[in-house]
Amino acid sequence: MEKTVVLKTERLLLRPWEISDAEELFKYAKDPAVGPIAGWQIHTSVQNSREIIEKYLSAPETYAIVLKETGLPVGSIGLMFAGATALTEKPDECELGYWIGVPYWGRGLVPEAVREVLRHAFDDLGVTKVWCGYYDGNLKSMRVQEKCGFTFEKVIEDAFVPQMNERRKAYIMSIKKEDRD
């Protein structure tokens, strides 16, 4: 049986998603300001959110961003390794992805979560480099990456966005274990 990892920060618990989180997930993932800019479709119902938890958010190293003060999830963060990401095929590298509900934008919660997941990746999982990207226009995501020490690597002019079935300009950043703050 896989050990359940729960990561903690000052204000957050990062824990595996549970099917019982579907209503809270839907509350934020139905907002068109959240998913499409990050490359995924808005959720259409609580049942749809339940299916997303089962299909995508139950993947290893994928966490609900939970506010300690409420115990409720308000976003998601996770690591994808070779085979689940196009950014690397190296076993000691991974890609980081994240989002948070609109009411929590601008509070520094995502950088707080990112820093803890980077610590976990480098210190606990033996990762040497973490990749992260954002699509053209997603300045909030760009700022999170800059605040957390990621540096620019490249632009992919015609990146395929599978969940949206379209192509976009993508900016790719990375951080190496030895360069983290």
N, C-alpha and C positions, 0 to 999 in steps of 0.2 A: 504494500500500500504506500502511495506517495505521501511524503511528509508535507503537511500544510504549512506554507511559509506566510507569516504575517510580518510586514515591515511597518515600523513606527517612526513618526516624526513628531515634532512639537504639536502640530494640530491635526495630524492625519493618521489613519490606519490604512495600510495598503494590504488588502486581503483578497483571496480568490472570490470571484463572482459566484453567487448562489441563485438558483432559480427563483427564490423568494424575492430577489432584488428587481424582478421584471417591472413592477409598477414604478419604482424610483428611476430605473433606467429609462423607461418610456417618457417620464416627466421631462427629462432633459434631451433625450435623443430624438424626440418628435420636433424639436425646434429647428427650422431650416437654417438658422445661423450657425449650427454646430456641425452636423455631419458633412454636408456637401463640400464645404471649404477644406475639410480634412480628407475627403475622398470616399465618403460612404453615404448611402441613402438614408434619408430621415426614416425613423421608425413609424410605422403606420398604426400600431396597436400594442397593447400590453402583450398579447400573444406573439406578435412579431418580435418584441424585445426578449421574450422568453426564448424564442428560437435563436436569436442572435447570441444570447448567453450560452445556449447549448452548443451552437455551431462554431462560434468564434471566441467568445470571452471565457470559455472554459479551457482554453489552451494553456499549456505550461507557461509560467512566468507572466501571466496576465492578471492584473489586479484591479479591483474596484478601489477608487479613491474615496475613502469614507471619512467624513468629518468626525473627529473624536467627540465633539460636543453633542452631536445628534445620533451618531451611530448609523447614519444613512449614507449610501453612495451618491456622489455628485459628479463622478467622471470615471475615466478609465486610463490605465497606463500599463504598458507591457513591453516585453522584449521578444523579438522574433529572431530565430537562429537560421542557419543555412538550411535551405529547403522551404522555408516559410517566408523568406525575403529575397528580393532580387538584388539587394545592395551588397551582399557578400556571400561567398561560398566557403569562407574560412570558418572552421569550427570554434575558433577563439574570438570571433567577432559576432556582433548582432546588430539589429536595428531596434530603435526605440520609437514607440508611438504613444500618443496621449491625446486626451480631450477632456474638457470639463464643461459643465452646464453654464449657460449664460449668466445666471445670477451670481456666479462665483468668479467671473472674469475680473482681472485686475486686483486680486487679493494676494497674489504671490503663492497660491496653493500649488499650481502646476510646477513652478521651479522647485518648490519644497519637495514635491513628490519625485521629480526628475532627479534631484540630487541624491535622494535615498535609493532610488532604483539604480543609479550609476554606482553608488557605493556597493550595493548588493552584487551588481554585475561584475565589478572589478575585484572586490574582496572575497565574495562568497562563491562566485561562479567561474572565476579564472579568466574572464574576458579581458582582452588586451585593447580592443577598439570598439566603440559604439557609434553606429551610423544613425543619422536622423535626417529627415527631410521635411519640406513644406512646399505646398503648391503656390504658384504665383498669386499674390494678393493676401496670403495668410500671414500678415505682419505680426499678429499676436504669437503665433508659433515660432516665427523667426526670432522674436525678442526672447522667448523662453530659452531657445537654444543658445543665443548669445549670452544671456545671463548665466547660463550653466556651463560656459566654457567651450562650447562647440565652435569649431572653426570651419570656414567655407572650404568645400572640396571641389564641387563642380555644379554645372547646370545641365539638366537633361531637357532639351528643348521640346521633345515630343513624347513625354512619359505617358504610358498607358495607365489609366486609372480603372482597374477591373470592376470595382463595385459601382462605378458611375458609367462604365462603358464609353469612355471618352479619353481624349489625349489632352495633356496640360503641360505647361512648363513647370519643372520641379527643381528646387534648389536643394542640394545635398550637402550636409554638414557632418562633421565627425568629431570625436574626442578620443584621445588615447589615454590609457591608464596613467601614464607618466605625466600627462598634461592637465589632469583634473585639478580643480581648485580646492 
